[in-house]
Amino acid sequence: SILLGSLLATVCKSFPDGRISSRLLPETRSQPGQSSDLSHWAKIAKQDLQIATDVLRQTKENRAKNAILFLGDGMGVPSITVGRILKGQLAGNSGEEEILEFERFPHTGLSKDTPDSAGTATAFLCGVKAKSGTMGVNEQVISRNCTSQLKERNVMSFLNEAQQLGKSVGIVTTTRITHATPGAAYSHTASRDWEDDTERNSDVPNVNERSMCPDIAEQLVEYAINYTVIFGGGRLKFLPKNEITIDPITGRNVSGSRSDSVNLINKWKQRQEGYGRRPVYLETRKELQDTPTDPNAAYFGLHVFSIGGWGRRGQPIFGKVKFSYFNRFNSKGEALGFDDLPYTPLFYGDGPGAPVGRPRANITDVDTEQENYKQQAVVNFPIESHAAEDVPIYARGPGSHLFHATHEQSYIAHVIKYSLCVGSYRAENYCLSSSSSDLSHWAKIAKQDLQTATDVLRQTKENRAKNAILFLGDGMGVPSITVGRILKGQLAGNSGEEEILEFERFPHTGLSKTYNTDMQTPDSAGTATAFLCGVKAKSGTMGVNEQVISRNCTSQLKERSVMSFLNEAQQLGKSVGIVTTTRITHATPGAAYSHTASRDWEDDTERNSDVPNVNERSMCPDIAEQLVEYAINYTVIFGGGRLKFLPKNEITIDPISGRNVSGSRSDSVNLINKWKQRQEGYGRRPVYMETRKELQDTRRIPKLHTLDCSQ
């Protein structure tokens, strides 16, 4: 079977008004000590490498027997991260090291996702992108316009196509079964709000037009009549207003919402009996438990935030932040922002938690872990809006390798259809066809991605890499990538969402957990140590293991240093280098060659302020000094930060502003000259440059070693 998860997992109950329900978290247990060398993190990496290797050997283009699409509404990367941490904290751990079950799936991709639920559901269930608010139709249908809802504009979901080939299909949802997401499986409508005829009638006053656009509940009885299982909520959408029934949970009397006086539940039963089936209608858990399995039965049951704040490891995900990067606290030990108010690690860009005409609310005496607490937001809306960033796809089983990069949402439906050989894919060799005129545009895009995945699978071997390039965009999480893609398209004069960045064409995609060993929210130094050296360490430290204490020089023992893959490659005779748009002594590039208890020790002046004992300073050389020592065999070093290499008594001209500037070093050493001297000592020709013109004028020479400190 093929098992797919887009926005997977339901670890906390969320509400559209911004509330998040939580339970009191058990007291966090201290973490087991992790190995001081590479063994702990190498063991974790080895397990993932083995899984990837096994998957490669086992993956074949087999036809899928079954398909399950599991969708958690709103489950973008931040939600998955929070869910993972919460799962760990509920087990009494700090949480960041936890893993959700679907994160073990061997294939991952990203889905472009600037949506509402109806349009996205049409995309991933039917394989077509359409207008916001419409469901099960192509883009020619206008939102809330009944007369535009022509039958030839309908598109079919993979569930209905599979059912036509004799497969059993069904829907299980925690929302109303007429809601936008499940409704796109079987209905075709110009408005997601037309869940019953009352809603539809308010938008379509002309009685003669209404037959063109039946409501969603009515369409369930018509188009989902062959579904084996339909479990969800929304019972009142199927009952007339004049019918009183008892809510099985609250015990209160409630009436239906339909204006046509039709009981669609009874109509569904009658239609099922007309097909010789035994219809089973359920409203309670007990009724479900008491229902015997019957192969001839049909079952009908009705019943965007961010993470931040520099929280430490084990920070309660719904609690208030206890660590302050800026050393600002209230009397309760809660971290304060620069408005002198506490804050939580979770917050929204918009929603009801934003202040109107007043400062941010003081939550000092507020229990942020109770169910009805509304997370704080920046922009005031009555409900939080949809996020626009891409969402992850996790997949396993036959066809799962077809998720390999950043895809259109509509690609999800095509992968499932392709893997099951249903719909427009069943006619040709391994179902590769796109004959439907309605699907032509989106099927063409999907076919290109399918072909790429197939080619990659055929070509992939466990070959040794000749070279490696690690390209890192600081802050380039999923939202930044989405914004970059849209901006690229808009700069070209397009709407932007359909654009693709060059690296999104790469054939493989994964997600990286980013916490440090002491911090829930990481910093650049700790993360750079992880992805360059293969070891997680404390926030603020670089090129060392977790035994080194931040800003503690005497803890920076040589045996606690860890080596980057650049230095290891260089030791084997490979040419290595760094090109960066920041200072070359900054936390991210600095972890390639330096070993330090503080990312701030870029020059000796910064180091000296934290290490007043002169005798200790030799244990913790500054980062610029270490570049000259440990990156001496790097062929290319391009970046900024020139003043970190020059003494305070040396005046130089800024090549950009033309102003006089002085270095920042206290030891009176010109490290640029020292770098040149060391290079000459190895018989090389060192080239130091500060401007673009100097770079353009530099000829390519085999033994050339280049240092550029242009900023």
C-alpha positions as MATLAB code, in Angstrom:
seq = 'SILLGSLLATVCKSFPDGRISSRLLPETRSQPGQSSDLSHWAKIAKQDLQIATDVLRQTKENRAKNAILFLGDGMGVPSITVGRILKGQLAGNSGEEEILEFERFPHTGLSKDTPDSAGTATAFLCGVKAKSGTMGVNEQVISRNCTSQLKERNVMSFLNEAQQLGKSVGIVTTTRITHATPGAAYSHTASRDWEDDTERNSDVPNVNERSMCPDIAEQLVEYAINYTVIFGGGRLKFLPKNEITIDPITGRNVSGSRSDSVNLINKWKQRQEGYGRRPVYLETRKELQDTPTDPNAAYFGLHVFSIGGWGRRGQPIFGKVKFSYFNRFNSKGEALGFDDLPYTPLFYGDGPGAPVGRPRANITDVDTEQENYKQQAVVNFPIESHAAEDVPIYARGPGSHLFHATHEQSYIAHVIKYSLCVGSYRAENYCLSSSSSDLSHWAKIAKQDLQTATDVLRQTKENRAKNAILFLGDGMGVPSITVGRILKGQLAGNSGEEEILEFERFPHTGLSKTYNTDMQTPDSAGTATAFLCGVKAKSGTMGVNEQVISRNCTSQLKERSVMSFLNEAQQLGKSVGIVTTTRITHATPGAAYSHTASRDWEDDTERNSDVPNVNERSMCPDIAEQLVEYAINYTVIFGGGRLKFLPKNEITIDPISGRNVSGSRSDSVNLINKWKQRQEGYGRRPVYMETRKELQDTRRIPKLHTLDCSQ';
ca = [
       0.000    0.000    0.000;
       1.013    3.612   -0.414;
       0.664    5.677    2.742;
       0.922    9.412    2.400;
       0.835   12.106    4.998;
       0.471   15.779    4.258;
       0.455   17.974    7.381;
       0.340   14.835    9.492;
      -0.430   14.223   13.154;
      -2.952   15.430   15.691;
      -1.100   15.976   18.931;
      -3.004   19.010   20.125;
      -6.498   20.300   19.600;
      -6.549   23.587   17.711;
      -9.334   26.079   17.196;
      -9.820   28.663   14.405;
      -9.944   31.492   16.927;
      -6.311   30.857   17.886;
      -6.833   28.811   21.056;
      -4.659   25.787   21.651;
      -5.635   23.074   24.080;
      -2.928   21.494   26.190;
      -2.600   19.236   29.151;
      -0.315   19.909   32.067;
       3.041   18.559   31.049;
       4.834   16.177   33.409;
       8.013   17.430   34.979;
      10.856   17.241   32.500;
      13.378   14.515   33.204;
      17.027   15.349   32.833;
      18.471   14.153   29.555;
      20.800   11.164   29.538;
      24.407   12.141   29.071;
      25.470   12.123   25.456;
      28.840   10.936   24.321;
      31.600   13.495   24.324;
      32.796   12.365   20.903;
      30.955   11.693   17.656;
      29.505    8.345   18.723;
      26.060    9.549   19.837;
      25.317   11.697   16.805;
      27.166    9.362   14.452;
      24.961    6.508   15.653;
      21.829    8.503   14.867;
      23.228    9.462   11.456;
      24.226    5.859   10.737;
      20.673    4.691   11.388;
      19.287    7.231    8.917;
      21.957    6.357    6.353;
      21.104    2.672    6.660;
      17.406    3.359    6.191;
      18.102    5.423    3.066;
      20.373    2.711    1.666;
      17.836   -0.032    2.369;
      15.046    1.987    0.777;
      17.158    2.528   -2.339;
      17.823   -1.197   -2.672;
      14.212   -2.164   -2.091;
      12.460    0.526   -4.113;
      10.884   -0.764   -7.290;
       8.185    0.678   -9.466;
       5.534   -1.607   -8.002;
       1.862   -0.897   -8.396;
       0.167    0.099   -5.141;
      -2.692   -2.074   -3.914;
      -4.152    0.537   -1.573;
      -3.676    4.229   -0.808;
      -4.236    6.155    2.407;
      -4.032    9.946    2.474;
      -3.767   11.249    6.026;
      -4.210   14.999    6.429;
      -3.843   17.064    9.590;
      -5.385   20.475    8.962;
      -2.857   23.240    9.542;
       0.021   20.789    9.940;
       2.846   22.795    8.437;
       6.430   22.496    9.625;
       5.890   24.580   12.816;
       2.921   22.397   13.846;
       4.895   19.213   13.268;
       7.810   20.581   15.292;
       5.490   21.538   18.144;
       3.770   18.157   17.969;
       7.082   16.354   18.181;
       8.208   18.393   21.185;
       4.853   17.997   22.935;
       4.918   14.228   22.420;
       8.325   14.074   24.090;
       7.313   16.386   26.929;
       4.164   14.361   27.649;
       6.515   11.393   28.078;
       8.550   13.404   30.611;
      11.467   14.291   28.331;
      12.627   17.678   27.048;
      10.897   16.822   23.762;
      13.182   18.087   21.003;
      14.827   14.677   20.491;
      11.442   12.978   19.932;
      10.218   11.735   16.559;
       6.672   11.340   15.282;
       5.827    8.016   13.706;
       5.237    9.400   10.220;
       8.646   11.110   10.317;
      10.111    7.629    9.934;
       8.587    7.357    6.456;
      11.413    6.985    3.921;
      10.339    9.644    1.425;
       9.697   13.341    1.924;
       8.677   16.213   -0.307;
       7.210   19.691   -0.056;
       3.863   20.826   -1.408;
       3.270   24.371   -2.620;
       0.452   25.588   -0.436;
      -1.037   29.100   -0.698;
      -4.561   28.020   -0.079;
      -7.897   27.769    1.348;
      -8.959   24.275    2.389;
     -11.371   23.836   -0.533;
      -8.871   24.718   -3.245;
      -6.121   22.622   -1.702;
      -8.445   19.644   -1.231;
      -9.412   19.852   -4.911;
      -5.713   19.867   -5.769;
      -4.563   16.894   -3.690;
      -7.723   14.812   -4.218;
      -8.512   15.624   -7.862;
      -5.158   16.701   -9.298;
      -6.353   20.131  -10.445;
      -5.836   23.605   -9.024;
      -8.926   25.807   -9.011;
     -10.256   29.020   -7.488;
     -10.326   29.565   -3.745;
     -13.575   28.435   -2.138;
     -14.568   26.051   -4.933;
     -14.435   22.253   -4.631;
     -14.234   19.421   -7.162;
     -14.335   21.767  -10.155;
     -11.797   23.323  -12.491;
     -10.716   26.952  -12.503;
     -13.475   27.998  -14.931;
     -15.988   27.848  -12.083;
     -16.409   31.213  -10.338;
     -16.670   31.271   -6.560;
     -20.319   31.401   -5.350;
     -21.586   31.552   -8.947;
     -24.085   28.745   -9.451;
     -24.551   29.203  -13.200;
     -20.801   28.812  -13.809;
     -20.961   25.357  -12.216;
     -21.415   23.360  -15.433;
     -21.088   19.570  -15.328;
     -18.263   19.549  -17.865;
     -16.246   21.629  -15.393;
     -16.388   18.946  -12.714;
     -13.203   17.037  -11.867;
     -13.157   13.637  -10.203;
     -11.226   12.671   -7.080;
      -8.965    9.641   -6.973;
     -11.433    8.111   -4.480;
     -14.248    8.151   -7.018;
     -11.950    6.917   -9.783;
     -10.750    4.053   -7.582;
     -14.330    3.215   -6.590;
     -15.284    2.994  -10.274;
     -12.648    0.257  -10.648;
     -14.174   -1.752   -7.813;
     -11.983   -0.601   -4.936;
     -13.483    0.073   -1.523;
     -13.156    3.724   -0.552;
     -14.057    5.798    2.459;
     -13.581    8.970    4.493;
     -12.803    9.341    8.187;
     -12.607   12.905    9.504;
     -12.740   14.805   12.791;
     -14.559   17.712   11.131;
     -17.905   17.849    9.326;
     -17.988   15.425    6.407;
     -19.381   18.273    4.314;
     -16.434   20.513    5.241;
     -14.093   21.760    2.518;
     -11.387   19.127    2.958;
     -13.408   15.865    2.933;
     -16.136   17.400    0.756;
     -13.817   17.685   -2.253;
     -13.639   13.879   -2.372;
     -17.167   13.560   -3.743;
     -18.739   16.979   -4.394;
     -18.572   19.596   -7.146;
     -19.498   23.074   -5.970;
     -18.864   26.757   -6.556;
     -18.818   27.353   -2.803;
     -17.460   25.393    0.127;
     -20.088   27.144    2.266;
     -22.983   25.425    0.494;
     -22.929   22.536    2.951;
     -26.741   22.480    3.105;
     -29.461   23.961    0.928;
     -30.068   26.830    3.359;
     -26.531   28.140    2.804;
     -26.823   27.550   -0.939;
     -30.202   29.305   -1.180;
     -28.859   32.457    0.482;
     -26.337   32.820   -2.373;
     -28.684   31.572   -5.126;
     -32.047   33.346   -4.759;
     -33.213   32.214   -8.217;
     -35.099   28.962   -7.568;
     -34.711   27.833  -11.187;
     -30.903   27.944  -10.963;
     -30.555   25.859   -7.800;
     -30.744   22.514   -9.606;
     -27.426   23.421  -11.268;
     -25.648   23.562   -7.910;
     -26.919   20.994   -5.397;
     -25.625   21.461   -1.853;
     -22.713   19.371   -0.563;
     -24.742   17.143    1.784;
     -27.104   16.307   -1.070;
     -24.129   15.441   -3.288;
     -22.758   13.062   -0.661;
     -25.931   10.978   -0.950;
     -25.615   11.123   -4.746;
     -21.899   10.776   -5.508;
     -20.556    8.997   -2.394;
     -23.281    6.356   -2.338;
     -20.732    3.615   -3.077;
     -18.331    4.659   -0.316;
     -17.968    1.835    2.196;
     -17.214    4.055    5.189;
     -18.087    7.694    5.899;
     -17.262    8.819    9.437;
     -17.359   12.436   10.542;
     -19.427   15.253   11.970;
     -21.993   17.646   10.540;
     -25.184   15.650   11.192;
     -27.438   18.717   11.161;
     -26.545   19.450    7.523;
     -28.482   16.257    6.649;
     -31.600   16.977    8.731;
     -34.481   19.402    8.061;
     -35.134   22.393   10.291;
     -38.444   20.935   11.464;
     -36.787   17.788   12.803;
     -35.743   17.849   16.451;
     -33.083   15.421   17.625;
     -30.949   14.957   20.723;
     -27.276   15.799   20.703;
     -25.683   12.541   21.957;
     -22.845   14.428   23.671;
     -24.631   17.341   25.390;
     -28.088   15.737   25.668;
     -29.704   18.957   24.400;
     -32.401   19.197   21.741;
     -31.105   20.426   18.385;
     -32.775   20.914   15.021;
     -31.468   20.353   11.519;
     -30.399   23.130    9.164;
     -32.022   22.079    5.873;
     -34.817   24.140    4.298;
     -36.077   21.454    1.870;
     -37.683   19.297    4.605;
     -35.650   16.307    3.378;
     -33.985   13.904    5.817;
     -30.870   12.976    3.836;
     -29.837   10.316    6.354;
     -33.029    8.400    5.608;
     -32.539    9.022    1.889;
     -29.004    7.576    2.131;
     -30.375    4.468    3.886;
     -33.067    4.002    1.239;
     -30.556    4.268   -1.594;
     -28.240    1.755    0.079;
     -31.121   -0.706    0.512;
     -32.001   -0.198   -3.148;
     -28.534   -1.565   -3.987;
     -29.126   -4.616   -1.780;
     -26.778   -3.433    0.960;
     -27.247   -3.198    4.685;
     -26.890    0.481    5.627;
     -25.505    1.163    9.104;
     -25.956    4.650   10.538;
     -24.076    5.470   13.761;
     -23.954    8.436   16.112;
     -22.004    7.215   19.136;
     -18.812    5.343   19.922;
     -20.838    2.583   21.603;
     -22.940    2.083   18.467;
     -19.725    1.668   16.502;
     -18.299   -0.830   18.998;
     -21.543   -2.833   18.969;
     -21.709   -3.020   15.166;
     -20.641   -6.424   13.749;
     -18.442   -6.442   10.641;
     -20.462   -7.052    7.482;
     -18.820   -7.075    4.020;
     -22.138   -6.027    2.463;
     -22.672   -3.109    4.837;
     -22.193    0.594    4.171;
     -21.291    2.636    7.253;
     -22.317    6.248    7.856;
     -21.208    7.939   11.088;
     -21.876   11.566   11.978;
     -20.591   12.977   15.029;
      -0.572   28.905   11.566;
       1.725   29.845   14.258;
       5.546   30.316   14.674;
       8.030   28.964   17.226;
      10.619   31.299   18.676;
      11.735   33.115   21.775;
      15.040   31.245   22.338;
      13.476   28.660   24.617;
      15.852   26.287   26.395;
      15.723   22.511   25.913;
      12.618   21.231   27.663;
      10.849   24.608   27.473;
       7.121   23.720   27.979;
       5.759   24.243   24.507;
       2.595   25.973   25.771;
       4.232   27.696   28.755;
       6.078   30.987   29.075;
       9.729   31.282   28.039;
      12.126   31.048   31.001;
      15.393   31.878   29.220;
      16.310   35.380   28.074;
      18.932   35.880   25.400;
      19.027   39.521   26.567;
      19.091   38.697   30.310;
      15.711   40.305   31.005;
      13.413   38.630   33.572;
      10.464   39.425   35.822;
      10.194   38.419   39.487;
       8.815   34.996   38.485;
      11.890   34.210   36.403;
       9.979   34.599   33.129;
      11.833   36.075   30.170;
      10.780   39.581   29.146;
      10.661   41.255   25.772;
      11.839   44.840   25.383;
       8.291   45.916   26.255;
       8.976   44.408   29.723;
       6.277   41.759   29.235;
       6.631   37.947   29.282;
       5.989   35.868   26.167;
       5.402   32.285   25.021;
       7.401   30.258   22.473;
       4.315   30.048   20.229;
       2.739   33.088   18.617;
       0.673   33.936   15.555;
       1.181   36.453   12.797;
      -2.526   37.245   12.975;
      -5.538   36.233   15.021;
      -7.758   37.259   17.937;
      -4.804   37.371   20.334;
      -3.501   40.646   18.871;
      -4.139   43.928   20.734;
      -6.199   46.705   19.152;
      -5.157   50.249   20.050;
      -3.171   49.157   23.089;
       0.163   47.518   23.969;
       0.660   43.765   23.974;
      -1.217   42.069   26.815;
       0.625   41.343   30.057;
       0.402   37.562   30.565;
       2.365   37.482   33.832;
      -0.620   36.165   35.782;
      -2.190   34.220   32.894;
      -2.123   30.423   32.656;
      -1.035   30.015   29.046;
      -1.405   26.227   29.267;
      -5.154   26.219   29.935;
      -7.422   25.193   27.073;
      -9.073   28.526   26.270;
      -5.913   30.648   26.205;
      -5.577   32.560   22.934;
      -2.012   32.764   21.663;
      -0.734   36.297   21.166;
      -0.609   37.648   17.616;
       0.705   40.686   15.747;
      -2.260   41.600   13.527;
      -5.805   41.476   14.907;
      -8.208   39.184   13.041;
     -11.309   37.462   14.470;
      -9.694   34.152   13.463;
      -6.168   33.239   12.405;
      -5.609   33.097    8.647;
      -4.092   30.329    6.594;
      -0.320   30.244    6.350;
       1.077   30.479    2.830;
       4.280   28.485    3.171;
       4.858   25.027    1.726;
       3.848   21.979    3.730;
       5.706   18.668    4.100;
       4.622   15.397    2.510;
       5.704   12.116    4.120;
       5.282    8.910    2.134;
       6.037    5.193    2.173;
       5.130    2.198    0.030;
       4.995    1.696   -3.763;
       5.111    5.047   -5.487;
       6.332    6.914   -2.418;
       9.655    7.665   -4.121;
       7.703    9.889   -6.493;
       7.684   12.542   -3.765;
      11.173   13.958   -4.124;
      11.166   17.760   -4.315;
       8.859   20.776   -4.076;
       5.617   19.920   -5.839;
       2.299   21.501   -6.676;
      -0.451   20.267   -4.326;
      -2.176   18.726   -7.333;
       0.818   16.400   -7.748;
      -0.308   14.441   -4.668;
      -3.450   13.258   -6.451;
      -1.469   12.323   -9.554;
       0.993   10.218   -7.551;
      -1.864    8.309   -5.936;
      -3.654    7.828   -9.258;
      -0.414    6.794  -10.932;
       0.447    4.343   -8.148;
      -3.042    2.808   -8.130;
      -3.405    2.890  -11.939;
      -6.760    4.636  -11.816;
      -8.351    7.420  -13.821;
      -6.382    8.846  -16.705;
      -3.267    6.843  -15.755;
      -4.554    3.294  -16.229;
      -4.209    2.949  -20.005;
      -0.489    2.953  -20.761;
       2.771    1.363  -19.606;
       2.742    1.671  -15.857;
      -0.204    4.020  -16.217;
       1.789    7.024  -17.506;
      -0.905    8.950  -19.354;
      -2.601   12.311  -19.129;
      -5.495   12.178  -21.539;
      -8.132   14.185  -19.678;
      -8.603   17.638  -21.135;
      -9.538   18.985  -17.699;
      -6.284   17.729  -16.254;
      -4.005   18.713  -19.113;
      -2.236   21.677  -17.483;
      -1.745   20.168  -14.026;
      -1.224   16.663  -15.398;
       1.564   17.986  -17.604;
       3.316   19.459  -14.564;
       2.747   16.230  -12.637;
       4.031   14.112  -15.525;
       7.302   16.063  -15.539;
       7.784   15.456  -11.809;
       6.824   11.789  -12.156;
       9.343   11.354  -14.960;
      12.066   13.061  -12.925;
      11.439   10.726   -9.992;
      11.455    7.675  -12.253;
      14.712    8.743  -13.916;
      16.355    9.418  -10.547;
      15.349    5.979   -9.290;
      16.869    4.291  -12.343;
      20.077    6.310  -12.161;
      20.665    6.312   -8.417;
      23.541    4.135   -7.281;
      25.689    4.238   -4.193;
      28.467    6.086   -5.979;
      31.192    7.943   -4.141;
      30.901   11.722   -4.472;
      33.802   13.523   -6.102;
      32.887   16.936   -4.710;
      30.428   18.383   -2.207;
      28.873   21.840   -2.069;
      26.825   22.923    0.926;
      24.762   26.002    0.145;
      23.127   27.621    3.164;
      20.775   30.581    3.180;
      20.631   31.934    6.724;
      17.028   31.896    7.943;
      15.920   29.944    4.887;
      13.096   28.000    6.458;
      10.032   26.982    4.498;
       8.318   30.414    4.734;
      11.438   32.177    3.391;
      11.687   29.754    0.480;
       8.013   30.249   -0.353;
       8.403   34.039   -0.238;
      11.566   33.845   -2.360;
       9.810   31.776   -4.999;
       6.855   34.155   -5.192;
       9.140   37.212   -5.311;
      11.181   35.680   -8.132;
       8.019   35.202  -10.156;
       6.696   38.669   -9.387;
       9.991   40.287  -10.390;
       9.525   38.527  -13.730;
       6.072   40.104  -14.080;
       4.020   37.047  -13.058;
       1.783   36.396  -10.050;
       4.671   34.408   -8.563;
       3.139   31.336   -6.911;
       3.764   29.149   -9.960;
       7.503   29.973   -9.990;
      10.207   27.540   -8.903;
      13.642   28.235   -7.443;
      16.545   26.438   -9.052;
      17.417   24.317   -6.014;
      13.796   23.146   -5.836;
      14.558   21.094   -8.943;
      16.978   18.959   -6.933;
      15.749   15.338   -6.925;
      15.762   14.746   -3.165;
      14.279   16.653   -0.233;
      14.348   16.208    3.531;
      13.689   18.139    6.721;
      16.260   18.945    9.410;
      15.656   19.146   13.179;
      17.508   22.219   14.420;
      17.613   22.262   18.240;
      20.874   22.626   20.191;
      21.692   20.377   23.148;
      20.676   23.134   25.570;
      18.206   25.223   23.551;
      14.855   24.469   21.962;
      15.321   27.387   19.575;
      18.805   27.109   18.054;
      21.439   29.663   17.202;
      23.663   29.765   14.118;
      26.781   28.544   15.946;
      25.253   25.361   17.336;
      23.470   24.530   14.091;
      26.622   25.171   12.031;
      28.548   22.801   14.305;
      25.848   20.192   13.679;
      25.731   20.349    9.884;
      29.470   20.927    9.378;
      30.901   18.663   12.095;
      28.113   16.126   12.672;
      27.747   16.887   16.396;
      25.125   18.801   18.356;
      26.480   21.123   21.026;
      25.475   24.020   23.238;
      24.095   27.235   21.837;
      26.784   29.835   21.124;
      29.660   27.334   20.882;
      31.333   26.352   17.606;
      33.386   23.360   16.503;
      33.277   21.740   19.954;
      31.211   19.051   21.660;
      28.543   19.622   24.297;
      31.011   19.425   27.195;
      32.222   22.922   26.367;
      30.327   25.560   28.350;
      29.295   28.742   26.582;
      31.803   31.593   27.157;
      33.902   29.401   29.461;
      37.467   29.412   28.165;
      38.822   26.774   30.541;
      36.181   24.261   29.418;
      37.489   24.559   25.859;
      39.906   21.623   25.984;
      41.497   20.391   22.775;
      40.021   16.920   23.139;
      36.565   18.522   23.047;
      37.151   19.983   19.591;
      35.326   18.399   16.643;
      36.415   18.638   13.029;
      34.301   19.810   10.097;
      33.963   17.802    6.904;
      35.873   20.614    5.152;
      38.966   20.066    7.275;
      38.659   16.296    6.986;
      38.397   16.570    3.193;
      41.328   18.972    3.104;
      43.459   16.479    5.046;
      42.835   13.990    2.230;
      44.126   16.444   -0.365;
      40.855   17.932   -1.555;
      40.567   21.642   -2.270;
      38.157   23.342    0.098;
      36.860   26.853    0.554;
      34.229   29.182    1.981;
      32.206   31.855    0.199;
      29.868   33.888    2.395;
      27.954   37.161    2.349;
      28.532   37.665    6.072;
      31.766   37.996    8.061;
      34.003   34.975    7.546;
      34.388   34.852   11.326;
      30.615   34.742   11.821;
      29.012   31.737   13.537;
      27.953   29.884   10.373;
      31.186   29.931    8.317;
      33.339   30.044   11.457;
      32.304   26.545   12.519;
      34.078   25.176    9.446;
      37.530   25.800   10.911;
      37.326   27.132   14.479;
      36.786   25.624   17.937;
      35.441   28.112   20.447;
      33.299   28.453   23.552;
      31.758   31.631   22.157;
      30.671   32.663   18.691;
      31.231   36.277   19.828;
      34.994   35.814   20.171;
      35.593   36.868   16.566;
      38.638   38.913   17.584;
      40.809   39.010   20.687;
      39.110   42.150   21.988;
      35.783   40.319   22.284;
      37.517   37.275   23.758;
      39.442   39.343   26.315;
      36.262   40.943   27.657;
      34.973   37.475   28.636;
      38.380   36.084   29.678;
      40.108   38.635   31.948;
      42.714   36.085   33.089;
      45.631   36.564   30.683;
      47.036   33.112   31.445;
      43.839   31.405   30.288;
      43.570   33.125   26.907;
      45.962   30.753   25.144;
      43.371   28.006   25.721;
      40.789   29.854   23.634;
      42.263   31.726   20.655;
      39.844   34.045   18.880;
      38.109   32.968   15.669;
      40.069   35.209   13.274;
      43.322   33.866   14.731;
      42.067   30.306   14.242;
      41.279   30.985   10.594;
      44.950   31.744    9.974;
      45.874   28.574   11.885;
      43.289   25.954   10.876;
      42.064   27.242    7.490;
      45.541   27.883    6.113;
      45.091   25.165    3.471;
      41.723   26.468    2.256;
      42.038   27.448   -1.396;
      39.346   30.134   -1.318;
      37.976   32.228    1.554;
      35.574   34.960    0.444;
      33.555   37.015    2.897;
      33.430   40.090    5.077;
      34.786   40.960    8.516;
      38.105   42.537    7.516;
      38.409   44.602   10.695;
      38.524   41.449   12.851;
      41.938   40.751   11.256;
      43.429   44.243   11.712;
      44.797   45.919   14.892;
      43.114   48.952   16.418;
      46.115   51.135   15.628;
      45.891   50.414   11.898;
      43.812   52.828    9.840;
      42.466   51.685    6.482;
      39.936   52.940    3.953;
      36.560   51.279    3.608;
      36.434   50.460   -0.146;
      32.657   50.977   -0.253;
      32.081   54.133    1.818;
      35.535   55.654    1.327;
      35.743   56.456    5.050;
      38.703   55.802    7.332;
      38.164   52.817    9.618;
      40.391   51.096   12.159;
      40.754   47.450   13.053;
      39.289   45.866   16.180;
      42.183   43.746   17.436;
      43.949   44.502   20.732;
      47.062   42.369   20.123;
      48.542   44.729   17.487;
      48.769   41.787   15.048;
      47.804   42.186   11.390;
      46.384   38.715   10.681;
      46.049   39.405    6.960;
      49.813   39.848    6.720;
      50.306   36.798    8.927;
      48.079   34.757    6.584;
      50.152   35.909    3.591;
      53.410   35.012    5.319;
      52.166   31.542    6.205;
      51.010   30.935    2.629;
      54.397   32.011    1.260;
      56.038   29.674    3.756;
      54.222   26.814    2.001;
      55.513   27.998   -1.391;
      52.150   29.357   -2.497;
      51.191   32.679   -4.003;
      48.702   34.309   -1.623;
      46.241   36.792   -3.085;
      44.376   39.155   -0.790;
      41.637   41.295   -2.320;
      39.030   43.752   -1.118;
      37.091   44.779   -4.238;
      35.196   43.181   -7.096;
      37.649   44.682   -9.578;
      40.586   43.059   -7.784;
      38.783   39.734   -8.080;
      38.103   40.230  -11.787;
      41.746   41.144  -12.389;
      43.042   38.028  -10.626;
      44.154   35.331  -13.056;
      43.503   31.677  -12.338;
      46.721   30.156  -10.999;
      46.888   26.523   -9.715;
      48.786   27.316   -6.511;
      46.832   30.469   -5.789;
      45.298   30.781   -2.318;
      42.803   33.585   -1.976;
      41.569   35.612    0.983;
      38.849   38.208    0.430;
      37.776   40.369    3.386;
      35.777   42.956    1.516;
      33.501   44.103    4.323;
];
